[in-house]
Amino acid sequence: MHTRERPQQPPAPPEPHPHAWVVESQHPTSDGYVVYVRCITCGRRRVDVQPDEYAAARPLTREIGAIRSAGST
């Protein structure tokens, strides 16, 4: 009797979700503040720029990094 191993399937992509960004660090530059943020749900990271302390930050880079499944920690 021969047994065959089933090929492993890649993990399913995570469900889309609204990111919950938290600031990991920031520093002032000549263009305002550079803010490094991470999503607490999926672990993705992004760099934002905030023109001054009262203005809303806007993304400076695209999202990068880890995407974890909902069950991982």
PyMOL Python script that loads the backbone (N, CA, C, O; Angstrom):
from pymol import cmd

cmd.read_pdbstr("""\
ATOM      1  N   MET A   1       0.845  -1.179   0.000  1.00  0.00           N
ATOM      2  CA  MET A   1       0.000   0.000   0.000  1.00  0.00           C
ATOM      3  C   MET A   1       0.892   1.244   0.000  1.00  0.00           C
ATOM      4  O   MET A   1       1.817   1.369   0.802  1.00  0.00           O
ATOM      5  N   HIS A   2       0.595   2.128  -0.893  1.00  0.00           N
ATOM      6  CA  HIS A   2       1.366   3.358  -1.014  1.00  0.00           C
ATOM      7  C   HIS A   2       0.539   4.521  -0.490  1.00  0.00           C
ATOM      8  O   HIS A   2      -0.661   4.621  -0.743  1.00  0.00           O
ATOM      9  N   THR A   3       1.201   5.382   0.236  1.00  0.00           N
ATOM     10  CA  THR A   3       0.523   6.598   0.690  1.00  0.00           C
ATOM     11  C   THR A   3       1.221   7.791   0.058  1.00  0.00           C
ATOM     12  O   THR A   3       2.442   7.812  -0.095  1.00  0.00           O
ATOM     13  N   ARG A   4       0.453   8.736  -0.290  1.00  0.00           N
ATOM     14  CA  ARG A   4       0.990   9.968  -0.874  1.00  0.00           C
ATOM     15  C   ARG A   4       0.687  11.121   0.063  1.00  0.00           C
ATOM     16  O   ARG A   4      -0.399  11.224   0.635  1.00  0.00           O
ATOM     17  N   GLU A   5       1.668  11.972   0.197  1.00  0.00           N
ATOM     18  CA  GLU A   5       1.425  13.185   0.975  1.00  0.00           C
ATOM     19  C   GLU A   5       0.706  14.186   0.084  1.00  0.00           C
ATOM     20  O   GLU A   5       1.047  14.377  -1.083  1.00  0.00           O
ATOM     21  N   ARG A   6      -0.278  14.806   0.664  1.00  0.00           N
ATOM     22  CA  ARG A   6      -0.975  15.855  -0.080  1.00  0.00           C
ATOM     23  C   ARG A   6      -0.093  17.090  -0.128  1.00  0.00           C
ATOM     24  O   ARG A   6       0.517  17.456   0.876  1.00  0.00           O
ATOM     25  N   PRO A   7      -0.020  17.730  -1.278  1.00  0.00           N
ATOM     26  CA  PRO A   7       0.773  18.969  -1.326  1.00  0.00           C
ATOM     27  C   PRO A   7       0.155  20.013  -0.401  1.00  0.00           C
ATOM     28  O   PRO A   7      -1.065  20.129  -0.286  1.00  0.00           O
ATOM     29  N   GLN A   8       1.029  20.764   0.249  1.00  0.00           N
ATOM     30  CA  GLN A   8       0.531  21.805   1.157  1.00  0.00           C
ATOM     31  C   GLN A   8      -0.067  22.942   0.354  1.00  0.00           C
ATOM     32  O   GLN A   8       0.478  23.363  -0.667  1.00  0.00           O
ATOM     33  N   GLN A   9      -1.186  23.422   0.830  1.00  0.00           N
ATOM     34  CA  GLN A   9      -1.856  24.558   0.205  1.00  0.00           C
ATOM     35  C   GLN A   9      -1.342  25.833   0.864  1.00  0.00           C
ATOM     36  O   GLN A   9      -1.118  25.860   2.074  1.00  0.00           O
ATOM     37  N   PRO A  10      -1.155  26.881   0.080  1.00  0.00           N
ATOM     38  CA  PRO A  10      -0.763  28.145   0.708  1.00  0.00           C
ATOM     39  C   PRO A  10      -1.887  28.630   1.613  1.00  0.00           C
ATOM     40  O   PRO A  10      -3.057  28.342   1.359  1.00  0.00           O
ATOM     41  N   PRO A  11      -1.541  29.367   2.672  1.00  0.00           N
ATOM     42  CA  PRO A  11      -2.596  29.865   3.563  1.00  0.00           C
ATOM     43  C   PRO A  11      -3.531  30.811   2.826  1.00  0.00           C
ATOM     44  O   PRO A  11      -3.124  31.534   1.916  1.00  0.00           O
ATOM     45  N   ALA A  12      -4.765  30.790   3.229  1.00  0.00           N
ATOM     46  CA  ALA A  12      -5.756  31.690   2.630  1.00  0.00           C
ATOM     47  C   ALA A  12      -5.402  33.127   2.981  1.00  0.00           C
ATOM     48  O   ALA A  12      -4.930  33.394   4.087  1.00  0.00           O
ATOM     49  N   PRO A  13      -5.622  34.051   2.060  1.00  0.00           N
ATOM     50  CA  PRO A  13      -5.339  35.447   2.395  1.00  0.00           C
ATOM     51  C   PRO A  13      -6.258  35.912   3.517  1.00  0.00           C
ATOM     52  O   PRO A  13      -7.398  35.458   3.616  1.00  0.00           O
ATOM     53  N   PRO A  14      -5.768  36.816   4.361  1.00  0.00           N
ATOM     54  CA  PRO A  14      -6.603  37.298   5.459  1.00  0.00           C
ATOM     55  C   PRO A  14      -7.782  38.106   4.936  1.00  0.00           C
ATOM     56  O   PRO A  14      -7.743  38.667   3.841  1.00  0.00           O
ATOM     57  N   GLU A  15      -8.811  38.146   5.735  1.00  0.00           N
ATOM     58  CA  GLU A  15      -9.981  38.947   5.379  1.00  0.00           C
ATOM     59  C   GLU A  15      -9.596  40.426   5.406  1.00  0.00           C
ATOM     60  O   GLU A  15      -8.858  40.855   6.293  1.00  0.00           O
ATOM     61  N   PRO A  16     -10.090  41.207   4.444  1.00  0.00           N
ATOM     62  CA  PRO A  16      -9.837  42.646   4.497  1.00  0.00           C
ATOM     63  C   PRO A  16     -10.428  43.223   5.787  1.00  0.00           C
ATOM     64  O   PRO A  16     -11.463  42.761   6.266  1.00  0.00           O
ATOM     65  N   HIS A  17      -9.775  44.211   6.328  1.00  0.00           N
ATOM     66  CA  HIS A  17     -10.267  44.811   7.567  1.00  0.00           C
ATOM     67  C   HIS A  17      -9.824  46.268   7.628  1.00  0.00           C
ATOM     68  O   HIS A  17      -8.848  46.648   6.982  1.00  0.00           O
ATOM     69  N   PRO A  18     -10.532  47.081   8.397  1.00  0.00           N
ATOM     70  CA  PRO A  18     -10.048  48.440   8.624  1.00  0.00           C
ATOM     71  C   PRO A  18      -8.842  48.357   9.554  1.00  0.00           C
ATOM     72  O   PRO A  18      -8.919  47.749  10.622  1.00  0.00           O
ATOM     73  N   HIS A  19      -7.748  48.956   9.157  1.00  0.00           N
ATOM     74  CA  HIS A  19      -6.536  48.888   9.968  1.00  0.00           C
ATOM     75  C   HIS A  19      -6.691  49.706  11.247  1.00  0.00           C
ATOM     76  O   HIS A  19      -7.339  50.753  11.260  1.00  0.00           O
ATOM     77  N   ALA A  20      -6.095  49.215  12.297  1.00  0.00           N
ATOM     78  CA  ALA A  20      -6.056  49.917  13.583  1.00  0.00           C
ATOM     79  C   ALA A  20      -4.603  50.336  13.803  1.00  0.00           C
ATOM     80  O   ALA A  20      -3.834  49.624  14.449  1.00  0.00           O
ATOM     81  N   TRP A  21      -4.235  51.497  13.261  1.00  0.00           N
ATOM     82  CA  TRP A  21      -2.845  51.944  13.283  1.00  0.00           C
ATOM     83  C   TRP A  21      -2.455  52.480  14.653  1.00  0.00           C
ATOM     84  O   TRP A  21      -3.191  53.255  15.264  1.00  0.00           O
ATOM     85  N   VAL A  22      -1.281  52.054  15.129  1.00  0.00           N
ATOM     86  CA  VAL A  22      -0.697  52.606  16.349  1.00  0.00           C
ATOM     87  C   VAL A  22       0.693  53.137  15.996  1.00  0.00           C
ATOM     88  O   VAL A  22       1.381  52.583  15.139  1.00  0.00           O
ATOM     89  N   VAL A  23       1.088  54.203  16.659  1.00  0.00           N
ATOM     90  CA  VAL A  23       2.391  54.818  16.406  1.00  0.00           C
ATOM     91  C   VAL A  23       3.462  54.019  17.135  1.00  0.00           C
ATOM     92  O   VAL A  23       3.370  53.801  18.343  1.00  0.00           O
ATOM     93  N   GLU A  24       4.483  53.582  16.392  1.00  0.00           N
ATOM     94  CA  GLU A  24       5.628  52.908  17.003  1.00  0.00           C
ATOM     95  C   GLU A  24       6.725  53.912  17.337  1.00  0.00           C
ATOM     96  O   GLU A  24       7.384  53.792  18.370  1.00  0.00           O
ATOM     97  N   SER A  25       6.924  54.899  16.469  1.00  0.00           N
ATOM     98  CA  SER A  25       7.883  55.964  16.746  1.00  0.00           C
ATOM     99  C   SER A  25       7.632  57.107  15.774  1.00  0.00           C
ATOM    100  O   SER A  25       6.918  56.955  14.783  1.00  0.00           O
ATOM    101  N   GLN A  26       8.227  58.246  16.073  1.00  0.00           N
ATOM    102  CA  GLN A  26       8.107  59.414  15.199  1.00  0.00           C
ATOM    103  C   GLN A  26       9.262  60.349  15.471  1.00  0.00           C
ATOM    104  O   GLN A  26       9.861  60.323  16.546  1.00  0.00           O
ATOM    105  N   HIS A  27       9.571  61.178  14.486  1.00  0.00           N
ATOM    106  CA  HIS A  27      10.598  62.196  14.687  1.00  0.00           C
ATOM    107  C   HIS A  27      10.341  63.373  13.752  1.00  0.00           C
ATOM    108  O   HIS A  27       9.771  63.213  12.673  1.00  0.00           O
ATOM    109  N   PRO A  28      10.773  64.568  14.186  1.00  0.00           N
ATOM    110  CA  PRO A  28      10.561  65.758  13.366  1.00  0.00           C
ATOM    111  C   PRO A  28      11.548  65.799  12.198  1.00  0.00           C
ATOM    112  O   PRO A  28      12.694  65.365  12.320  1.00  0.00           O
ATOM    113  N   THR A  29      11.082  66.327  11.066  1.00  0.00           N
ATOM    114  CA  THR A  29      11.928  66.566   9.894  1.00  0.00           C
ATOM    115  C   THR A  29      11.577  67.948   9.352  1.00  0.00           C
ATOM    116  O   THR A  29      10.703  68.623   9.895  1.00  0.00           O
ATOM    117  N   SER A  30      12.244  68.365   8.299  1.00  0.00           N
ATOM    118  CA  SER A  30      11.939  69.669   7.702  1.00  0.00           C
ATOM    119  C   SER A  30      10.558  69.684   7.040  1.00  0.00           C
ATOM    120  O   SER A  30      10.002  70.758   6.808  1.00  0.00           O
ATOM    121  N   ASP A  31       9.997  68.509   6.732  1.00  0.00           N
ATOM    122  CA  ASP A  31       8.660  68.421   6.128  1.00  0.00           C
ATOM    123  C   ASP A  31       7.568  68.150   7.146  1.00  0.00           C
ATOM    124  O   ASP A  31       6.419  67.935   6.761  1.00  0.00           O
ATOM    125  N   GLY A  32       7.884  68.153   8.405  1.00  0.00           N
ATOM    126  CA  GLY A  32       6.919  67.822   9.454  1.00  0.00           C
ATOM    127  C   GLY A  32       7.410  66.613  10.230  1.00  0.00           C
ATOM    128  O   GLY A  32       8.615  66.389  10.346  1.00  0.00           O
ATOM    129  N   TYR A  33       6.487  65.843  10.756  1.00  0.00           N
ATOM    130  CA  TYR A  33       6.843  64.649  11.521  1.00  0.00           C
ATOM    131  C   TYR A  33       6.748  63.408  10.641  1.00  0.00           C
ATOM    132  O   TYR A  33       5.776  63.237   9.906  1.00  0.00           O
ATOM    133  N   VAL A  34       7.754  62.547  10.717  1.00  0.00           N
ATOM    134  CA  VAL A  34       7.686  61.231  10.086  1.00  0.00           C
ATOM    135  C   VAL A  34       7.201  60.285  11.171  1.00  0.00           C
ATOM    136  O   VAL A  34       7.783  60.216  12.253  1.00  0.00           O
ATOM    137  N   VAL A  35       6.122  59.550  10.872  1.00  0.00           N
ATOM    138  CA  VAL A  35       5.467  58.706  11.871  1.00  0.00           C
ATOM    139  C   VAL A  35       5.477  57.261  11.371  1.00  0.00           C
ATOM    140  O   VAL A  35       4.993  56.974  10.277  1.00  0.00           O
ATOM    141  N   TYR A  36       6.029  56.360  12.175  1.00  0.00           N
ATOM    142  CA  TYR A  36       6.076  54.936  11.836  1.00  0.00           C
ATOM    143  C   TYR A  36       4.921  54.251  12.555  1.00  0.00           C
ATOM    144  O   TYR A  36       4.856  54.259  13.784  1.00  0.00           O
ATOM    145  N   VAL A  37       4.001  53.653  11.780  1.00  0.00           N
ATOM    146  CA  VAL A  37       2.797  53.065  12.361  1.00  0.00           C
ATOM    147  C   VAL A  37       2.708  51.574  12.033  1.00  0.00           C
ATOM    148  O   VAL A  37       3.283  51.104  11.051  1.00  0.00           O
ATOM    149  N   ARG A  38       1.974  50.840  12.878  1.00  0.00           N
ATOM    150  CA  ARG A  38       1.759  49.401  12.704  1.00  0.00           C
ATOM    151  C   ARG A  38       0.307  49.087  13.001  1.00  0.00           C
ATOM    152  O   ARG A  38      -0.263  49.626  13.949  1.00  0.00           O
ATOM    153  N   CYS A  39      -0.307  48.212  12.192  1.00  0.00           N
ATOM    154  CA  CYS A  39      -1.683  47.777  12.432  1.00  0.00           C
ATOM    155  C   CYS A  39      -1.657  46.708  13.520  1.00  0.00           C
ATOM    156  O   CYS A  39      -0.944  45.712  13.396  1.00  0.00           O
ATOM    157  N   ILE A  40      -2.428  46.910  14.581  1.00  0.00           N
ATOM    158  CA  ILE A  40      -2.426  45.941  15.682  1.00  0.00           C
ATOM    159  C   ILE A  40      -3.173  44.662  15.323  1.00  0.00           C
ATOM    160  O   ILE A  40      -3.053  43.662  16.030  1.00  0.00           O
ATOM    161  N   THR A  41      -3.943  44.676  14.237  1.00  0.00           N
ATOM    162  CA  THR A  41      -4.684  43.486  13.825  1.00  0.00           C
ATOM    163  C   THR A  41      -3.835  42.548  12.979  1.00  0.00           C
ATOM    164  O   THR A  41      -3.783  41.348  13.251  1.00  0.00           O
ATOM    165  N   CYS A  42      -3.166  43.082  11.952  1.00  0.00           N
ATOM    166  CA  CYS A  42      -2.458  42.210  11.004  1.00  0.00           C
ATOM    167  C   CYS A  42      -0.947  42.376  11.018  1.00  0.00           C
ATOM    168  O   CYS A  42      -0.245  41.585  10.388  1.00  0.00           O
ATOM    169  N   GLY A  43      -0.425  43.379  11.717  1.00  0.00           N
ATOM    170  CA  GLY A  43       1.017  43.559  11.801  1.00  0.00           C
ATOM    171  C   GLY A  43       1.635  44.328  10.647  1.00  0.00           C
ATOM    172  O   GLY A  43       2.853  44.502  10.617  1.00  0.00           O
ATOM    173  N   ARG A  44       0.830  44.796   9.691  1.00  0.00           N
ATOM    174  CA  ARG A  44       1.389  45.565   8.576  1.00  0.00           C
ATOM    175  C   ARG A  44       1.919  46.888   9.105  1.00  0.00           C
ATOM    176  O   ARG A  44       1.448  47.405  10.119  1.00  0.00           O
ATOM    177  N   ARG A  45       2.902  47.423   8.401  1.00  0.00           N
ATOM    178  CA  ARG A  45       3.509  48.690   8.800  1.00  0.00           C
ATOM    179  C   ARG A  45       3.414  49.686   7.652  1.00  0.00           C
ATOM    180  O   ARG A  45       3.237  49.320   6.491  1.00  0.00           O
ATOM    181  N   ARG A  46       3.538  50.967   8.022  1.00  0.00           N
ATOM    182  CA  ARG A  46       3.471  52.044   7.048  1.00  0.00           C
ATOM    183  C   ARG A  46       4.204  53.238   7.648  1.00  0.00           C
ATOM    184  O   ARG A  46       4.300  53.365   8.868  1.00  0.00           O
ATOM    185  N   VAL A  47       4.715  54.106   6.793  1.00  0.00           N
ATOM    186  CA  VAL A  47       5.325  55.361   7.233  1.00  0.00           C
ATOM    187  C   VAL A  47       4.405  56.485   6.785  1.00  0.00           C
ATOM    188  O   VAL A  47       4.028  56.566   5.616  1.00  0.00           O
ATOM    189  N   ASP A  48       4.050  57.347   7.721  1.00  0.00           N
ATOM    190  CA  ASP A  48       3.190  58.497   7.440  1.00  0.00           C
ATOM    191  C   ASP A  48       3.996  59.773   7.611  1.00  0.00           C
ATOM    192  O   ASP A  48       5.046  59.779   8.253  1.00  0.00           O
ATOM    193  N   VAL A  49       3.495  60.847   7.031  1.00  0.00           N
ATOM    194  CA  VAL A  49       4.059  62.167   7.275  1.00  0.00           C
ATOM    195  C   VAL A  49       2.932  63.047   7.804  1.00  0.00           C
ATOM    196  O   VAL A  49       1.806  63.011   7.308  1.00  0.00           O
ATOM    197  N   GLN A  50       3.262  63.831   8.815  1.00  0.00           N
ATOM    198  CA  GLN A  50       2.302  64.746   9.438  1.00  0.00           C
ATOM    199  C   GLN A  50       2.903  66.146   9.332  1.00  0.00           C
ATOM    200  O   GLN A  50       3.906  66.434   9.985  1.00  0.00           O
ATOM    201  N   PRO A  51       2.299  67.030   8.510  1.00  0.00           N
ATOM    202  CA  PRO A  51       2.896  68.346   8.258  1.00  0.00           C
ATOM    203  C   PRO A  51       3.170  69.167   9.526  1.00  0.00           C
ATOM    204  O   PRO A  51       4.191  69.849   9.608  1.00  0.00           O
ATOM    205  N   ASP A  52       2.280  69.109  10.496  1.00  0.00           N
ATOM    206  CA  ASP A  52       2.512  69.761  11.787  1.00  0.00           C
ATOM    207  C   ASP A  52       1.713  69.015  12.845  1.00  0.00           C
ATOM    208  O   ASP A  52       0.965  68.089  12.531  1.00  0.00           O
ATOM    209  N   GLU A  53       1.874  69.417  14.086  1.00  0.00           N
ATOM    210  CA  GLU A  53       1.252  68.641  15.168  1.00  0.00           C
ATOM    211  C   GLU A  53      -0.275  68.679  15.161  1.00  0.00           C
ATOM    212  O   GLU A  53      -0.903  67.856  15.826  1.00  0.00           O
ATOM    213  N   TYR A  54      -0.883  69.599  14.439  1.00  0.00           N
ATOM    214  CA  TYR A  54      -2.342  69.704  14.413  1.00  0.00           C
ATOM    215  C   TYR A  54      -2.967  69.115  13.145  1.00  0.00           C
ATOM    216  O   TYR A  54      -4.181  68.921  13.087  1.00  0.00           O
ATOM    217  N   ALA A  55      -2.155  68.834  12.146  1.00  0.00           N
ATOM    218  CA  ALA A  55      -2.663  68.298  10.875  1.00  0.00           C
ATOM    219  C   ALA A  55      -2.763  66.776  10.936  1.00  0.00           C
ATOM    220  O   ALA A  55      -2.046  66.120  11.692  1.00  0.00           O
ATOM    221  N   ALA A  56      -3.660  66.237  10.133  1.00  0.00           N
ATOM    222  CA  ALA A  56      -3.788  64.779  10.041  1.00  0.00           C
ATOM    223  C   ALA A  56      -2.599  64.213   9.270  1.00  0.00           C
ATOM    224  O   ALA A  56      -2.133  64.807   8.298  1.00  0.00           O
ATOM    225  N   ALA A  57      -2.122  63.068   9.716  1.00  0.00           N
ATOM    226  CA  ALA A  57      -1.029  62.395   9.013  1.00  0.00           C
ATOM    227  C   ALA A  57      -1.559  61.782   7.721  1.00  0.00           C
ATOM    228  O   ALA A  57      -2.728  61.406   7.633  1.00  0.00           O
ATOM    229  N   ARG A  58      -0.683  61.687   6.720  1.00  0.00           N
ATOM    230  CA  ARG A  58      -1.056  61.019   5.468  1.00  0.00           C
ATOM    231  C   ARG A  58       0.018  59.978   5.140  1.00  0.00           C
ATOM    232  O   ARG A  58       1.184  60.154   5.495  1.00  0.00           O
ATOM    233  N   PRO A  59      -0.370  58.903   4.469  1.00  0.00           N
ATOM    234  CA  PRO A  59       0.603  57.855   4.156  1.00  0.00           C
ATOM    235  C   PRO A  59       1.733  58.381   3.267  1.00  0.00           C
ATOM    236  O   PRO A  59       1.491  59.096   2.294  1.00  0.00           O
ATOM    237  N   LEU A  60       2.949  58.020   3.612  1.00  0.00           N
ATOM    238  CA  LEU A  60       4.117  58.362   2.813  1.00  0.00           C
ATOM    239  C   LEU A  60       4.582  57.137   2.022  1.00  0.00           C
ATOM    240  O   LEU A  60       5.183  57.268   0.956  1.00  0.00           O
ATOM    241  N   THR A  61       4.296  55.940   2.559  1.00  0.00           N
ATOM    242  CA  THR A  61       4.651  54.684   1.889  1.00  0.00           C
ATOM    243  C   THR A  61       3.416  53.804   1.783  1.00  0.00           C
ATOM    244  O   THR A  61       2.386  54.075   2.401  1.00  0.00           O
ATOM    245  N   ARG A  62       3.537  52.750   0.992  1.00  0.00           N
ATOM    246  CA  ARG A  62       2.463  51.759   0.949  1.00  0.00           C
ATOM    247  C   ARG A  62       2.609  50.855   2.167  1.00  0.00           C
ATOM    248  O   ARG A  62       3.636  50.884   2.847  1.00  0.00           O
ATOM    249  N   GLU A  63       1.599  50.064   2.440  1.00  0.00           N
ATOM    250  CA  GLU A  63       1.647  49.129   3.561  1.00  0.00           C
ATOM    251  C   GLU A  63       2.625  48.014   3.236  1.00  0.00           C
ATOM    252  O   GLU A  63       2.660  47.514   2.112  1.00  0.00           O
ATOM    253  N   ILE A  64       3.423  47.627   4.231  1.00  0.00           N
ATOM    254  CA  ILE A  64       4.391  46.552   4.048  1.00  0.00           C
ATOM    255  C   ILE A  64       4.376  45.645   5.264  1.00  0.00           C
ATOM    256  O   ILE A  64       3.835  46.010   6.308  1.00  0.00           O
ATOM    257  N   GLY A  65       4.956  44.487   5.137  1.00  0.00           N
ATOM    258  CA  GLY A  65       5.189  43.639   6.295  1.00  0.00           C
ATOM    259  C   GLY A  65       4.219  42.514   6.475  1.00  0.00           C
ATOM    260  O   GLY A  65       3.494  42.126   5.559  1.00  0.00           O
ATOM    261  N   ALA A  66       4.223  41.995   7.685  1.00  0.00           N
ATOM    262  CA  ALA A  66       3.513  40.770   8.045  1.00  0.00           C
ATOM    263  C   ALA A  66       2.012  40.919   7.951  1.00  0.00           C
ATOM    264  O   ALA A  66       1.441  41.974   8.226  1.00  0.00           O
ATOM    265  N   ILE A  67       1.404  39.835   7.556  1.00  0.00           N
ATOM    266  CA  ILE A  67      -0.047  39.701   7.657  1.00  0.00           C
ATOM    267  C   ILE A  67      -0.259  38.404   8.398  1.00  0.00           C
ATOM    268  O   ILE A  67       0.138  37.338   7.929  1.00  0.00           O
ATOM    269  N   ARG A  68      -0.872  38.493   9.536  1.00  0.00           N
ATOM    270  CA  ARG A  68      -1.122  37.295  10.339  1.00  0.00           C
ATOM    271  C   ARG A  68      -2.571  36.898  10.201  1.00  0.00           C
ATOM    272  O   ARG A  68      -3.444  37.735   9.972  1.00  0.00           O
ATOM    273  N   SER A  69      -2.817  35.603  10.343  1.00  0.00           N
ATOM    274  CA  SER A  69      -4.209  35.151  10.342  1.00  0.00           C
ATOM    275  C   SER A  69      -4.860  35.584  11.640  1.00  0.00           C
ATOM    276  O   SER A  69      -4.174  35.905  12.610  1.00  0.00           O
ATOM    277  N   ALA A  70      -6.168  35.592  11.656  1.00  0.00           N
ATOM    278  CA  ALA A  70      -6.917  36.079  12.819  1.00  0.00           C
ATOM    279  C   ALA A  70      -6.593  35.292  14.075  1.00  0.00           C
ATOM    280  O   ALA A  70      -6.698  35.841  15.171  1.00  0.00           O
ATOM    281  N   GLY A  71      -6.202  34.028  13.964  1.00  0.00           N
ATOM    282  CA  GLY A  71      -5.941  33.210  15.138  1.00  0.00           C
ATOM    283  C   GLY A  71      -4.536  33.313  15.686  1.00  0.00           C
ATOM    284  O   GLY A  71      -4.270  32.785  16.766  1.00  0.00           O
ATOM    285  N   SER A  72      -3.614  33.977  14.979  1.00  0.00           N
ATOM    286  CA  SER A  72      -2.241  34.030  15.467  1.00  0.00           C
ATOM    287  C   SER A  72      -2.050  35.208  16.397  1.00  0.00           C
ATOM    288  O   SER A  72      -2.844  36.148  16.397  1.00  0.00           O
ATOM    289  N   THR A  73      -0.991  35.152  17.189  1.00  0.00           N
ATOM    290  CA  THR A  73      -0.710  36.235  18.131  1.00  0.00           C
ATOM    291  C   THR A  73       0.556  36.953  17.776  1.00  0.00           C
ATOM    292  O   THR A  73       0.945  37.896  18.465  1.00  0.00           O
TER     293      THR A  73
END
""", "prot")
cmd.dss("prot")
cmd.show_as("cartoon", "prot")
cmd.util.cbc("prot")
cmd.orient("prot")
